[in-house]
Amino acid sequence: MLTSVIYVAVSIRCYMLFMVVIGQGYLKLDFAAASIGFLQTL
């Protein structure tokens, strides 16, 4: 019983970390696209 609780907690932690990494990747892509768009308007 305890092992399943630990397993769920670890998998949730990994999932949250994964989502944070993916989110940061999307933010960087957004930032790069915005920077390129801004430079093209100059």
ABEGO torsion letter per residue (X at the ends): XAAAAAAAAAAAAAAAAAAAAAAAAAAAAAAAAAAAAAAAAX
